[in-house]
Amino acid sequence: MGQTSTMVTRMPSGAQPVKSAAPAQVPAVQPAGELAKLESEAQALISRSMRTLNLAQGARVFSAGDSATNYLMVKSGSVRVSVTTDEGREITLYHVEPGQTCVLTTSCLLSGAEYDAEGVAEADTEAIIVPKPAFEQLLAASPKFRQFV
């Protein structure tokens, strides 16, 4: 996997999905605008399938045992990915910051495994989500998207 990670989620409680008109270009969620460098067909697929997701601070993005159903790219805010030990101690694994995706989500999307950690919005967070079927189409059809992931 590349330098970015991937987060895919079910629609969390408290989340506000927003379907906007398809943009002329794929949003540049990466600092370097990596998505804007994708093939035109891949950009069109992302534009047609993506949704904006607004998460309130404290909203659960995914829980242990959930299936990954969306590829999530954080535009603003932050998501903390953590596990809870058998003793009840919470251990932060990493944070997903603007321009990043979640390693665990990518892994779950690629393998079909369930999440073994939880993700929680640390602040009000805006993200772009791409449903799993579109994510799989992008992987199959776009060498640049495969490299991005």
Disulfide bonds with the S-S distance in Angstrom:
none
